[in-house]
């Protein structure tokens, strides 16, 4: 069902991502070892990976780096090691094979990857390591995960990494594949961007979802949904769920999406801006209030949060851009496109 909250598990349940699925298929067919998927939160990255991998014969593991970070405060190599071993052994048992992995107890991820590569090579298989919210790998402490990935890309032809990130700037900063001094510099990669649905695609998505639920929604209501919620599939799914499962009316369902969505987004924003909260809050409130150029944003922050230097303001603005909370247009103006994020920012207390 299109209006199911859970990540999609089958390609037939995935809407509007044929191009991305084809790109993933071509990458694996061509033996590419590094695939990077970008997209804002709730755009459908996890559903894309789940549905794609579930219909392939490849052994794979899909881990949420954000979950590991929240539990441990970092990304310990032992946590990754144990998770990979567990899922790999599970796959081997599923196909009636023995996972003959002989390793020491020092939890070297590179040794594990070597063993998996050899096991897959002997069976003419590709092992896929999919890491969701991979930007959190930058919290590896002394472990250089970018170096481990680069080493694997160079040396292990039977392993492919798929990395996703909702904080595109942070993920690119971690990977640094354009930095000549970084481990991943110059490595072949396939970058896939999941965009918001266009207006027509969003209306078609909603129309199909309501048809599945055998519920009629007027054209005016569909137009109003897009006007209010834009083309983020997650928010459209929330609306459809409230209309079909909770049997809410149109206005009530939109109000509920804003209520619950802004609460979720507010928590995410609060976590991201905690280290310099007052200044971040006024930057965001300035942009939401229509002050969209550098000079007027600085004047607003100076007036409401105290004097701020160009250097510090630039640093804070760059962080918000990397986190995907704000965006920058070609003409240099700053904006926030997600209506739920705008509602959440309005709730921020100075």
TAVEN-V302064 format. One record per residue. N is the residue number from 1. NEAR is the number of other ideal C-beta (glycine too) atoms within 8 Angstrom. D_CENTER is the distance of its C-alpha to the mean C-alpha in whole Angstrom. Layout:
BEGIN
N:NEAR:D_CENTER + N:NEAR:D_CENTER
END
This chain:
BEGIN
1:7:22 + 2:11:19 + 3:11:20 + 4:9:19 + 5:5:16 + 6:5:15 + 7:6:13 + 8:11:15 + 9:8:17 + 10:9:19 + 11:8:19 + 12:4:21 + 13:11:19 + 14:13:16 + 15:8:17 + 16:9:17 + 17:10:15 + 18:6:18 + 19:6:18 + 20:11:14 + 21:13:16 + 22:8:19 + 23:10:17 + 24:13:16 + 25:9:20 + 26:8:21 + 27:11:19 + 28:13:21 + 29:6:24 + 30:6:24 + 31:6:24 + 32:11:21 + 33:11:19 + 34:14:16 + 35:13:13 + 36:14:10 + 37:15:8 + 38:11:6 + 39:12:5 + 40:9:6 + 41:8:6 + 42:8:8 + 43:13:8 + 44:13:8 + 45:12:6 + 46:10:7 + 47:10:11 + 48:15:11 + 49:14:11 + 50:12:13 + 51:15:15 + 52:12:16 + 53:12:17 + 54:8:19 + 55:7:21 + 56:8:22 + 57:3:24 + 58:10:22 + 59:10:22 + 60:12:18 + 61:11:16 + 62:10:13 + 63:11:12 + 64:8:10 + 65:14:11 + 66:9:10 + 67:8:13 + 68:14:15 + 69:12:15 + 70:6:16 + 71:7:19 + 72:9:20 + 73:5:19 + 74:8:18 + 75:16:17 + 76:9:21 + 77:10:21 + 78:7:23 + 79:11:20 + 80:12:19 + 81:11:22 + 82:8:23 + 83:10:20 + 84:13:20 + 85:10:24 + 86:8:24 + 87:10:22 + 88:14:24 + 89:10:27 + 90:8:26 + 91:10:25 + 92:12:29 + 93:9:31 + 94:6:29 + 95:6:31 + 96:4:34 + 97:7:33 + 98:4:34 + 99:9:31 + 100:5:34 + 101:11:32 + 102:4:34 + 103:8:33 + 104:5:34 + 105:4:33 + 106:4:31 + 107:7:28 + 108:8:27 + 109:12:24 + 110:9:25 + 111:9:28 + 112:13:26 + 113:12:24 + 114:9:28 + 115:11:29 + 116:14:27 + 117:13:27 + 118:8:31 + 119:12:30 + 120:14:28 + 121:9:30 + 122:6:33 + 123:7:32 + 124:5:31 + 125:9:27 + 126:9:24 + 127:14:21 + 128:14:18 + 129:11:16 + 130:14:12 + 131:12:10 + 132:13:7 + 133:12:5 + 134:12:8 + 135:12:9 + 136:11:11 + 137:12:13 + 138:9:15 + 139:9:17 + 140:11:19 + 141:7:22 + 142:4:24 + 143:9:22 + 144:8:21 + 145:10:18 + 146:13:18 + 147:8:22 + 148:12:21 + 149:13:19 + 150:11:21 + 151:10:24 + 152:13:23 + 153:13:22 + 154:6:25 + 155:5:27 + 156:10:26 + 157:7:26 + 158:10:25 + 159:15:22 + 160:13:18 + 161:14:15 + 162:13:12 + 163:14:9 + 164:16:5 + 165:13:4 + 166:11:3 + 167:11:7 + 168:11:8 + 169:11:11 + 170:12:11 + 171:14:10 + 172:9:13 + 173:10:15 + 174:11:14 + 175:11:15 + 176:11:18 + 177:11:19 + 178:4:21 + 179:7:23 + 180:4:26 + 181:4:26 + 182:10:23 + 183:9:23 + 184:14:20 + 185:11:22 + 186:4:23 + 187:10:22 + 188:6:21 + 189:10:17 + 190:9:16 + 191:6:13 + 192:11:12 + 193:7:10 + 194:12:9 + 195:6:12 + 196:9:13 + 197:12:16 + 198:7:19 + 199:8:22 + 200:6:24 + 201:10:21 + 202:14:20 + 203:11:23 + 204:9:24 + 205:14:21 + 206:14:22 + 207:10:26 + 208:10:25 + 209:14:23 + 210:13:27 + 211:7:29 + 212:9:27 + 213:10:28 + 214:4:32 + 215:7:31 + 216:4:32 + 217:10:31 + 218:6:32 + 219:5:31 + 220:6:32 + 221:9:29 + 222:12:27 + 223:9:27 + 224:10:27 + 225:14:24 + 226:12:22 + 227:6:24 + 228:9:23 + 229:13:19 + 230:11:18 + 231:11:16 + 232:14:13 + 233:13:13 + 234:10:12 + 235:14:15 + 236:15:17 + 237:13:17 + 238:13:18 + 239:14:21 + 240:14:22 + 241:12:22 + 242:13:24 + 243:13:26 + 244:12:27 + 245:6:27 + 246:9:28 + 247:5:30 + 248:8:29 + 249:5:31 + 250:10:29 + 251:6:29 + 252:9:29 + 253:13:25 + 254:13:24 + 255:8:25 + 256:12:24 + 257:14:20 + 258:12:21 + 259:8:22 + 260:9:20 + 261:13:16 + 262:12:18 + 263:9:19 + 264:8:15 + 265:14:14 + 266:11:17 + 267:8:16 + 268:9:13 + 269:14:15 + 270:10:18 + 271:7:17 + 272:10:15 + 273:11:19 + 274:6:21 + 275:4:23 + 276:7:24 + 277:9:24 + 278:8:27 + 279:13:26 + 280:12:22 + 281:13:23 + 282:13:26 + 283:14:24 + 284:16:22 + 285:14:25 + 286:12:26 + 287:14:24 + 288:10:23 + 289:7:27 + 290:5:27 + 291:9:28 + 292:9:26 + 293:9:28 + 294:9:28 + 295:6:32 + 296:10:31 + 297:16:28 + 298:11:30 + 299:8:33 + 300:13:32 + 301:14:30 + 302:10:33 + 303:5:35 + 304:8:33 + 305:9:32 + 306:4:34 + 307:4:35 + 308:10:32 + 309:6:32 + 310:6:31 + 311:6:29 + 312:9:27 + 313:15:26 + 314:8:25 + 315:8:23 + 316:12:21 + 317:13:20 + 318:9:19 + 319:9:17 + 320:12:16 + 321:12:15 + 322:11:13 + 323:10:11 + 324:11:10 + 325:10:13 + 326:11:16 + 327:9:16 + 328:8:19 + 329:8:21 + 330:3:24 + 331:4:27 + 332:7:25 + 333:8:25 + 334:12:22 + 335:10:20 + 336:12:18 + 337:7:17 + 338:10:15 + 339:10:18 + 340:14:17 + 341:12:16 + 342:10:19 + 343:12:21 + 344:14:19 + 345:12:21 + 346:8:24 + 347:8:24 + 348:12:24 + 349:4:27 + 350:7:28
END
